[in-house]
Amino acid sequence: MAYAVACLGRSIRKACELVGLSRPVYHYVPRSDSDAVLRERLRQLAQERRRFGSPRLHLMLRREGLVMNHKRTERIYREEGLALRRKRRRKG
């Protein structure tokens, strides 16, 4: 691609067309995994505070300076399998 653009004087559009590659794919820049730090800290907090659910842990993370959307926290909480264990009701 770079050869076609630089040496042959082709535009990126024509070079992509020649190779059969879409322009968004050519310009794509992969993002880093920004969830890694959040996942680790969420796991630590959930280990320390077993009775806290995702809303409360979200507030704790926010107070520590990790600001993100509550839905993102809930998604990671669920993916890590950190769901609260339900208390059994005692009949009696």
C-alpha positions in Angstrom: 0.0 0.0 0.0 2.7 2.5 1.0 4.6 1.6 -2.1 1.6 2.2 -4.4 1.0 5.6 -2.7 4.6 6.8 -2.5 6.4 5.4 -5.6 3.6 5.1 -8.1 1.9 8.3 -7.1 -1.4 6.7 -6.6 -4.0 8.1 -4.2 -4.9 6.1 -1.2 -8.4 5.6 -2.7 -7.0 4.1 -5.9 -4.4 2.0 -4.1 -7.0 0.5 -1.8 -9.2 -0.1 -4.8 -6.3 -1.9 -6.6 -5.6 -4.2 -3.6 -9.3 -4.7 -2.7 -9.1 -3.1 0.7 -11.6 -0.7 2.1 -10.3 2.7 3.2 -11.5 2.5 6.8 -9.5 -0.7 7.2 -6.4 1.0 5.8 -6.8 3.9 8.2 -7.7 1.8 11.2 -5.6 2.3 14.4 -6.2 -0.3 17.1 -7.0 0.9 20.5 -5.3 -0.2 23.7 -7.2 -2.3 26.2 -8.2 0.5 28.6 -10.3 -2.0 30.6 -7.3 -3.8 32.0 -6.6 -1.4 34.8 -10.3 -1.1 35.6 -10.8 -4.9 35.6 -7.9 -5.5 38.0 -9.0 -2.8 40.4 -12.7 -4.0 40.3 -11.5 -7.5 41.1 -9.5 -6.3 44.1 -12.4 -4.2 45.4 -14.9 -7.1 44.9 -12.5 -9.4 46.8 -12.2 -6.9 49.7 -15.9 -6.0 49.8 -17.8 -9.2 48.9 -21.2 -7.8 49.8 -20.9 -4.7 47.5 -22.6 -4.9 44.1 -21.6 -3.1 40.9 -23.3 0.2 41.8 -21.4 0.6 45.1 -18.1 -0.6 43.6 -18.7 1.9 40.8 -18.9 4.7 43.3 -15.7 3.5 45.0 -13.8 3.4 41.7 -15.1 6.9 40.9 -13.8 8.2 44.2 -10.4 6.7 43.4 -10.3 8.7 40.2 -11.3 6.0 37.7 -14.2 7.8 36.0 -16.3 5.8 33.6 -19.9 5.0 32.7 -21.8 2.9 35.1 -22.8 0.5 32.3 -19.2 -0.2 31.5 -18.6 -1.0 35.2 -21.6 -3.4 35.2 -20.4 -5.1 32.0 -17.0 -5.7 33.4 -18.4 -6.8 36.7 -20.6 -9.4 34.9 -17.8 -10.6 32.6 -15.5 -11.2 35.5 -18.2 -13.3 37.2 -18.3 -11.1 40.3 -22.0 -11.3 40.8 -23.2 -11.2 44.4 -24.2 -14.4 45.9 -27.8 -14.2 47.1 -28.6 -14.7 50.8 -30.8 -17.6 51.4 -34.1 -16.9 53.1 -34.5 -18.5 56.4 -37.9 -20.0 57.1 -38.8 -20.3 60.6 
